[in-house]
Amino acid sequence: MATPDFRSYFLIRIKLARTVNEIHGDLLSTFPDSCPGLSTLQRWHTEFDKGVFALEKKNRPGRPRETKTEENVARVKRLVEDNPRMTTRQVAAKVSLPSTTVFRLLTEDLGLRNLLSVLVPHQLSEANKTQRVKCCQDLLKLFQDHGEDFLGSHLLVQDESWFYWDSAEVRQVWAEPTGAHSEEDDDSDGVTCKPRRVSITALPAGTTADRNTMIEYLRTTGKRFLSLKKDKIRLKDCLLMWDNA
């Protein structure tokens, strides 16, 4: 859609008593790559209040402003590298660009995607790869120095799973007979650590396991492990392995 079309639509929606934020949300969900920014809609709203209802864009002297420049890409990149938790609107306010333009710079030019409110690269950089290799080497050295017992007691692995809760009293069921499994039949290689302690937290159906949920889970787990009568352990002495870390 062209600017006059957006402006006409915006004027009609304003007359229907819709707020600027509501209209911007509708446009952003329908035309994510071309809709006007929130600041533009607010400026139009101010003009309408003053009685300026011209739908055509005013001619301005000079060349049109180019927003997709190497300088803007570099500025946006520095901001998200310093603080990956910045939202698109926060970045847009810092660089004085429309949110839609910033979103395109982040996703198309920088190749980033938003994961749990953190902008992360699609492809790992050499620094990312080096960091992961070092982490694996450190874990391997801990295992070589302390053996399986260390991993079994100090390595905490987290993951979320969905379970069907059945309160039936009878637990035995009829099933087809299966062949006996022998350890000699297992050709897999690797290390299997038997967990010494398990912490399970149930969330209500439909609840999202977000950042706050994970933090509360860690706090609860730490209290549980300290309350054990045997093999007490403090979280600060453990290695945490997160499934989406």
C-alpha positions in Angstrom: 0.0 0.0 0.0 1.1 3.6 -0.7 1.3 6.3 1.9 -2.0 7.9 0.8 -3.8 4.6 1.2 -2.4 4.1 4.7 -3.3 7.6 5.6 -6.9 7.2 4.3 -7.3 4.0 6.3 -5.8 5.6 9.4 -8.2 8.6 9.1 -11.2 6.2 8.8 -10.2 4.2 11.8 -9.6 7.3 13.9 -13.1 8.4 13.0 -14.3 5.1 14.3 -12.8 5.8 17.7 -9.9 3.4 17.4 -6.7 4.3 19.3 -3.4 4.9 17.5 -1.8 1.9 19.2 -4.7 -0.4 18.1 -4.5 0.8 14.5 -0.7 0.4 14.4 -1.0 -3.1 15.8 -3.5 -4.0 13.0 -1.3 -2.5 10.3 1.8 -4.2 11.6 0.2 -7.6 11.6 -1.2 -7.1 8.1 1.6 -5.2 6.4 4.7 -5.9 8.5 7.2 -4.8 5.8 5.6 -1.6 4.6 3.3 -0.1 7.3 4.1 3.3 8.8 5.8 3.4 12.1 4.0 4.3 15.4 5.6 7.8 15.4 4.3 8.5 11.9 0.8 7.5 12.9 1.0 9.8 16.0 2.1 12.7 13.7 -0.8 12.0 11.4 -3.2 12.0 14.4 -1.8 15.4 15.5 -2.3 16.8 12.0 -5.9 15.5 11.9 -6.6 17.2 15.3 -5.4 20.4 13.7 -7.7 20.0 10.7 -5.0 18.9 8.2 -6.7 16.1 6.4 -4.6 16.1 3.2 -4.0 12.5 2.1 -1.2 13.1 -0.4 2.3 13.2 1.0 3.9 16.6 1.0 6.7 17.3 -1.5 9.9 17.9 0.3 13.1 19.4 -1.2 16.2 17.3 -1.6 16.7 13.5 -1.9 14.5 11.1 0.1 16.0 9.9 3.3 17.6 6.4 2.9 17.2 4.4 6.1 18.8 1.2 5.0 22.4 2.3 5.1 25.6 0.7 6.3 25.8 3.3 9.0 22.3 2.4 10.3 23.0 -1.3 10.1 26.2 -0.9 12.1 24.4 1.3 14.7 21.7 -1.3 15.2 24.2 -4.1 15.4 26.2 -2.4 18.1 23.0 -1.8 20.2 21.9 -5.5 20.1 25.4 -6.7 20.7 25.6 -4.6 23.9 22.1 -5.6 25.0 20.5 -8.5 23.1 17.3 -8.1 25.2 16.4 -4.7 23.6 13.1 -4.7 21.8 12.6 -3.5 18.3 10.9 -0.3 19.6 13.7 0.4 22.0 16.3 0.1 19.2 14.1 2.2 16.9 14.0 5.0 19.5 17.8 4.9 19.9 18.5 5.2 16.2 15.5 7.4 15.3 14.2 4.9 12.7 10.7 3.3 12.2 10.2 0.0 14.0 9.5 -1.7 10.8 12.8 -0.6 9.3 14.7 -1.7 12.4 13.0 -5.1 12.2 14.1 -5.5 8.6 17.7 -4.5 9.5 17.7 -7.0 12.4 16.3 -10.0 10.4 17.4 -9.4 6.8 20.7 -7.5 7.1 22.0 -8.9 10.4 20.4 -12.3 10.1 19.0 -12.3 13.6 15.9 -13.8 15.0 14.0 -13.1 18.3 14.2 -16.0 20.7 12.5 -15.6 24.0 13.0 -11.9 23.7 16.7 -12.3 23.0 18.1 -11.6 19.6 20.5 -14.4 18.6 22.4 -15.2 15.4 21.0 -17.8 13.0 24.5 -19.0 12.3 27.2 -19.3 15.0 30.1 -17.0 14.7 33.7 -18.2 15.2 33.6 -16.7 18.7 30.4 -18.6 19.4 31.9 -21.9 18.2 35.1 -21.4 20.2 33.1 -20.7 23.3 31.1 -23.9 22.9 34.3 -26.0 22.2 35.9 -24.6 25.3 32.8 -25.5 27.4 32.9 -29.1 26.1 36.6 -29.3 26.9 36.1 -28.0 30.4 33.3 -30.6 31.0 35.6 -33.4 29.6 38.4 -32.4 31.9 36.1 -32.4 34.9 35.0 -35.9 34.0 38.6 -37.1 33.4 39.7 -35.6 36.8 36.8 -36.7 38.9 35.1 -39.5 37.0 31.4 -40.3 36.6 30.7 -39.6 40.3 31.3 -35.9 39.8 28.9 -35.6 36.9 26.3 -37.7 38.7 26.3 -35.4 41.7 27.2 -32.0 40.4 25.8 -31.7 36.9 22.2 -30.5 36.8 20.3 -31.0 33.5 17.0 -29.2 33.0 14.3 -29.8 30.4 10.5 -29.4 30.3 8.2 -32.2 29.3 4.5 -32.8 29.0 2.9 -35.6 30.9 -0.7 -36.9 30.9 -1.9 -37.1 34.5 -3.9 -40.3 35.2 -5.2 -40.8 38.7 -6.4 -44.3 38.1 -5.6 -46.6 41.0 -4.8 -49.6 38.9 -1.3 -49.3 37.3 -0.9 -52.7 35.7 -2.0 -53.1 32.1 -2.0 -55.9 29.5 0.7 -55.5 26.9 2.4 -57.6 24.2 5.4 -59.6 25.4 8.8 -58.1 24.4 12.1 -59.7 24.1 14.5 -59.5 27.0 17.1 -56.8 26.6 20.7 -57.8 27.3 23.5 -55.4 28.0 25.5 -57.3 25.4 23.0 -56.3 22.7 23.6 -52.6 23.4 26.2 -51.3 20.9 25.8 -47.7 21.9 28.9 -45.8 23.1 29.0 -43.0 25.6 28.6 -42.3 29.3 25.4 -42.9 31.2 25.0 -41.0 34.5 22.4 -42.2 36.9 20.8 -39.2 38.6 21.2 -39.0 42.3 18.5 -36.4 42.8 15.6 -35.2 40.7 13.5 -32.0 41.1 10.1 -31.9 39.4 7.8 -28.9 39.2 4.3 -29.1 37.7 2.9 -26.2 35.8 -0.8 -25.7 35.1 -2.0 -26.6 31.6 -1.4 -23.8 29.1 1.3 -22.1 31.2 4.4 -21.0 29.4 7.8 -21.8 30.9 9.3 -18.3 30.6 12.3 -16.7 32.3 10.5 -16.0 35.6 9.3 -19.6 35.7 12.9 -20.9 35.3 14.2 -18.6 38.0 11.6 -19.8 40.4 12.3 -23.4 39.5 16.0 -22.9 40.4 15.1 -21.3 43.7 12.8 -24.1 44.6 15.3 -26.8 43.5 18.0 -25.2 45.6 15.9 -25.3 48.7 14.9 -28.9 48.1 18.5 -30.0 47.7 19.6 -28.2 50.8 16.8 -29.8 52.8 17.9 -33.4 51.9 19.1 -35.4 54.9 21.7 -37.1 52.7 24.0 -35.7 49.9 23.1 -32.1 50.5 24.4 -29.8 47.8 24.4 -26.1 47.0 23.4 -24.8 43.5 26.5 -22.6 43.4 28.6 -25.8 43.5 26.8 -27.3 40.5 27.0 -27.0 36.7 23.7 -26.1 35.1 22.9 -27.4 31.6 19.9 -25.7 30.2 18.1 -27.3 27.2 17.9 -24.0 25.3 21.0 -22.3 26.6 
